[in-house]
Every structure is written in structure tokens, then in C-alpha cells.
């Protein structure tokens, strides 16, 4: 065999040995290649802070009302909840961000017809004119205007139990009898004539967050401990 043929054969053999050795390292006989790691199954999302709040059940009712009256609302990012399970001395009026999960809370008065003994607790609702009582259910926030209480926001009642809201002039407004000082003196805030009355200095913030066209939901869920 001449030198050229030997060199060609040697190179071919080396190449074959290199390929065989590489293949052997890549997949040794009798061994399987490691499989890619299977990603862990996604865990259910932890309940957000809203689920632990005292008004969580009321929020679920508000979401149901938002769906029920869906054709009335193009703004579904925030809702307001008047949680009348709580006494008037507590921050029981909540603007809930349904996207971010945060909430801002305020004092709010109930109507004198809903608490004739002025106990600080709402005892009943009414939709009747001149009842001076609070009404329950879904409301749509409306026009912001200047009235006898100063700046205020109109409400339209969307349910049979509050559909007289506009006729009764049930609105959101500020009032001097809604304040921490009033609570310090009397252990409760004053009563409205059925309106959602807030502390005057907090009204601009509330109106800024809600504005016209959003859902305000009010109720007292029986069976819950206040």
C-alpha cells in the first residue's frame, strides 16, 4: 500500500472513530437521554386581600349586580360598597379597585328612617318617598352638581327596591355630622335623609375615584356578624 492510500485510510478511520466516540458520549448504549424537566403545575392564585375583608360577600353581590346591569355600565374598573352591616362609627363605605385589588374606605351616614332611635346601626331599608330611609341595591353614579349641600353626585336606582332614588333626591354629598369629632363626642355619626353622606373633606376624593357611570351597591347582609 502506498503512502497516499495509507494516509487516506488512516484519516477515514480517525474520522469514523471520532464520530463513533462522539455518538457514544451523546447516547451511550443502554442509556436514555435525559428528558426536559416538566414545569410544575400552576398553583391556584392565593386569595387576594379583598377576599379577607368583612365586605367580601357584599363585593360578590356587587359583582353580580354589575353583570346583571351590564348594559348600563361601560366603566367596570371600580365599584363603591356601602356596607350597612357595620355601625356608622366605622369606615363602611368602600371604593374597590376591581383591577388592582385596592380599596379606599370612608365614613358614610344612613337615613334617619332606617335608624329611628339613632342607635348608630341601620335597621331597615325603604324605597318609599318621605321615608327618610336608606335604600339597598344597585345604583349608577351620575351628574356632579352644586346643590343645597354643596358639591354632590346624583344616583339612579336600578333595582325595584331603590328605583325611586332620583325622585327622592338620593345622592352622595358631604355633611358636617359625618366626622371623627362627631364619633368622639357621640360614639356615632349623624343621620341623613336617605342620602349617602360623607365627611366634607373626603367627598372630593370619593367623587374623583368614582365619577359618573360606575356602580354603587348598598346592602346589609343578614346573618353576618357586624
HURA-V646783 format. One record per residue. N is the residue number from 1. RES is the residue in one small letter. PHI is phi in degrees with one decimal (none if undefined). PSI is psi in degrees with one decimal (none if undefined). OMEGA is omega in whole degrees, -180 to 180 (NA if undefined). Layout:
# HURA-V646783
N_RES_PHI_PSI_OMEGA + N_RES_PHI_PSI_OMEGA
This chain:
# HURA-V646783
1_x_none_129.7_-179 + 2_x_-77.2_168.0_-175 + 3_x_-63.0_-37.3_-179 + 4_x_-64.8_-43.5_-180 + 5_x_-66.2_-40.4_180 + 6_x_-62.2_-43.3_180 + 7_x_-63.1_-42.3_179 + 8_x_-62.0_-42.5_-179 + 9_x_-66.7_-40.6_-179 + 10_x_-64.6_-43.8_179 + 11_x_-62.3_-40.1_179 + 12_x_-63.7_-40.0_-180 + 13_x_-67.2_-41.2_178 + 14_x_-62.7_-42.3_179 + 15_x_-61.7_-43.2_-180 + 16_x_-64.1_-42.2_179 + 17_x_-62.8_-39.6_179 + 18_x_-63.5_-44.4_179 + 19_x_-64.2_-42.5_-179 + 20_x_-65.2_-40.8_-180 + 21_x_-65.3_-41.5_178 + 22_x_-63.5_-43.6_180 + 23_x_-64.0_-38.3_-180 + 24_x_-64.2_-39.7_179 + 25_x_-69.4_-34.7_-179 + 26_x_-68.1_-40.4_-178 + 27_x_-146.8_81.3_180 + 28_x_-58.2_148.0_-178 + 29_x_-60.1_132.3_177 + 30_x_85.3_-5.9_178 + 31_x_-110.1_149.4_177 + 32_x_-103.8_148.8_178 + 33_x_-69.4_141.6_179 + 34_x_-62.0_136.5_179 + 35_x_-82.1_148.6_177 + 36_x_-61.1_143.0_-178 + 37_x_-60.6_135.4_178 + 38_x_-82.5_123.7_-179 + 39_x_-63.3_142.8_-180 + 40_x_-63.5_148.8_179 + 41_x_-63.1_139.5_-179 + 42_x_-62.3_138.0_177 + 43_x_-84.6_147.3_175 + 44_x_-58.0_142.2_179 + 45_x_-61.7_137.4_177 + 46_x_-65.3_140.2_179 + 47_x_-56.0_132.7_-180 + 48_x_-73.5_172.0_-178 + 49_x_-61.3_-26.9_-180 + 50_x_-63.8_-31.4_-178 + 51_x_-69.2_-17.1_-179 + 52_x_-99.4_-0.7_-176 + 53_x_-79.5_152.7_178 + 54_x_-59.8_-24.7_-178 + 55_x_-94.6_16.5_-176 + 56_x_-58.9_-43.3_-180 + 57_x_-67.8_-36.1_177 + 58_x_-65.3_-37.5_177 + 59_x_-63.1_-39.3_178 + 60_x_-63.1_-39.5_177 + 61_x_-65.2_-38.0_179 + 62_x_-65.2_-40.8_178 + 63_x_-63.7_-39.2_177 + 64_x_-64.0_-40.0_178 + 65_x_-66.1_-35.8_178 + 66_x_-62.8_-38.1_177 + 67_x_-72.3_-42.2_-179 + 68_x_-60.2_-41.4_-178 + 69_x_-104.3_30.5_-173 + 70_x_-54.2_-33.5_-179 + 71_x_-68.3_-14.5_-179 + 72_x_-89.5_-13.7_-171 + 73_x_-125.9_120.3_168 + 74_x_-97.1_-20.1_178 + 75_x_-99.0_110.5_-177 + 76_x_-125.5_21.4_-178 + 77_x_-84.4_-30.6_-179 + 78_x_-137.8_148.8_173 + 79_x_-133.7_156.5_174 + 80_x_-109.6_137.1_-180 + 81_x_-121.5_124.5_171 + 82_x_-101.1_103.3_-175 + 83_x_-92.0_89.7_-176 + 84_x_-81.8_10.7_167 + 85_x_-71.5_-25.4_-177 + 86_x_-90.9_154.4_177 + 87_x_-74.6_164.7_-174 + 88_x_-68.7_-16.6_180 + 89_x_-76.7_-11.0_-177 + 90_x_-99.4_158.7_175 + 91_x_-75.8_97.3_-171 + 92_x_-120.3_9.4_178 + 93_x_-114.5_115.1_-169 + 94_x_-122.1_130.3_169 + 95_x_-99.0_114.1_-173 + 96_x_-106.5_126.7_175 + 97_x_-84.6_108.2_-176 + 98_x_-73.6_-14.9_-180 + 99_x_-92.7_-52.0_-177 + 100_x_-86.7_-19.7_178 + 101_x_84.9_9.7_178 + 102_x_-94.9_164.2_178 + 103_x_-143.6_146.4_172 + 104_x_-115.9_136.0_-172 + 105_x_-122.9_148.3_-172 + 106_x_-141.1_159.0_166 + 107_x_-73.4_146.6_175 + 108_x_-149.9_140.7_-180 + 109_x_-88.3_152.5_168 + 110_x_-107.4_171.1_-176 + 111_x_-75.2_148.9_-180 + 112_x_-64.5_-28.4_177 + 113_x_-71.0_-17.2_177 + 114_x_-88.5_-8.9_-176 + 115_x_-150.4_66.1_-172 + 116_x_-61.8_-26.4_180 + 117_x_-88.6_-0.7_-178 + 118_x_53.3_54.7_178 + 119_x_-82.6_-16.8_-174 + 120_x_94.7_-1.5_180 + 121_x_-119.4_140.3_174 + 122_x_-78.2_129.2_-178 + 123_x_-106.7_-28.2_-177 + 124_x_-157.7_160.7_176 + 125_x_-112.0_159.7_172 + 126_x_-153.2_148.0_175 + 127_x_-110.1_3.7_-173 + 128_x_-79.1_139.4_174 + 129_x_-58.3_144.1_179 + 130_x_66.7_11.0_178 + 131_x_-77.1_-20.8_-177 + 132_x_58.5_23.0_-176 + 133_x_-105.7_160.0_172 + 134_x_-76.4_153.9_175 + 135_x_-115.0_150.5_178 + 136_x_-100.8_168.9_174 + 137_x_110.1_-164.8_-175 + 138_x_-94.3_131.8_176 + 139_x_-122.8_152.1_172 + 140_x_-109.6_126.6_179 + 141_x_-69.5_144.0_-175 + 142_x_-131.2_-142.4_-172 + 143_x_-60.6_140.8_172 + 144_x_-96.6_130.3_-172 + 145_x_-147.5_172.1_174 + 146_x_-105.5_121.7_-178 + 147_x_-131.9_-158.1_-176 + 148_x_-66.2_-21.9_178 + 149_x_-100.1_11.2_-174 + 150_x_89.7_-145.7_-179 + 151_x_-66.9_139.3_-178 + 152_x_-153.1_168.0_179 + 153_x_-130.1_127.1_-179 + 154_x_-72.8_157.9_178 + 155_x_-133.3_142.9_173 + 156_x_-113.9_123.8_177 + 157_x_-77.9_132.0_-175 + 158_x_-105.8_-5.7_-176 + 159_x_-116.9_160.6_180 + 160_x_-57.5_-29.7_-178 + 161_x_-85.0_0.0_178 + 162_x_-143.1_16.0_-174 + 163_x_-74.9_1.1_173 + 164_x_-97.0_9.3_-173 + 165_x_-57.3_-44.3_-179 + 166_x_-67.1_-42.5_179 + 167_x_-64.0_-34.4_-180 + 168_x_-84.4_-2.7_-178 + 169_x_59.3_43.0_175 + 170_x_-80.1_117.5_-175 + 171_x_-137.9_177.2_169 + 172_x_-102.3_123.7_180 + 173_x_-146.5_170.9_177 + 174_x_-91.7_154.8_180 + 175_x_-152.7_143.1_180 + 176_x_-68.8_-24.5_-178 + 177_x_-80.9_2.0_174 + 178_x_-107.9_98.7_-177 + 179_x_-164.5_160.6_175 + 180_x_-65.8_-34.5_179 + 181_x_-63.1_-39.1_179 + 182_x_-63.6_-39.7_179 + 183_x_-66.6_-41.8_-180 + 184_x_-61.4_-33.5_-179 + 185_x_-84.1_-43.7_-170 + 186_x_-112.6_-11.1_-178 + 187_x_79.5_9.1_-178 + 188_x_-167.1_168.7_174 + 189_x_-96.9_173.0_179 + 190_x_-75.0_178.6_-179 + 191_x_-111.3_150.0_177 + 192_x_-97.2_-170.0_174 + 193_x_-104.0_28.4_179 + 194_x_116.8_-12.6_-180 + 195_x_-78.7_162.4_172 + 196_x_-89.1_92.5_-176 + 197_x_-94.7_129.9_180 + 198_x_-113.4_167.7_170 + 199_x_-61.2_138.2_-175 + 200_x_-57.6_-40.6_-176 + 201_x_-74.4_-14.2_178 + 202_x_-96.4_-14.3_-178 + 203_x_-58.3_-45.3_-180 + 204_x_-58.7_-38.6_179 + 205_x_-64.9_-45.2_180 + 206_x_-60.2_-48.8_-179 + 207_x_-62.9_-38.0_179 + 208_x_-63.5_-37.4_179 + 209_x_-74.7_-41.2_-175 + 210_x_-86.5_-58.6_-176 + 211_x_62.1_178.1_178 + 212_x_-71.9_148.3_170 + 213_x_94.3_13.8_179 + 214_x_-117.7_169.0_-177 + 215_x_-88.6_130.5_167 + 216_x_-115.0_126.1_-177 + 217_x_-123.6_129.6_-178 + 218_x_-125.8_137.7_177 + 219_x_-171.4_167.1_170 + 220_x_-128.4_115.0_-176 + 221_x_-87.4_111.1_-177 + 222_x_-65.5_144.0_179 + 223_x_97.7_-16.5_177 + 224_x_-86.2_142.6_176 + 225_x_-78.1_125.8_-179 + 226_x_-79.1_none_NA
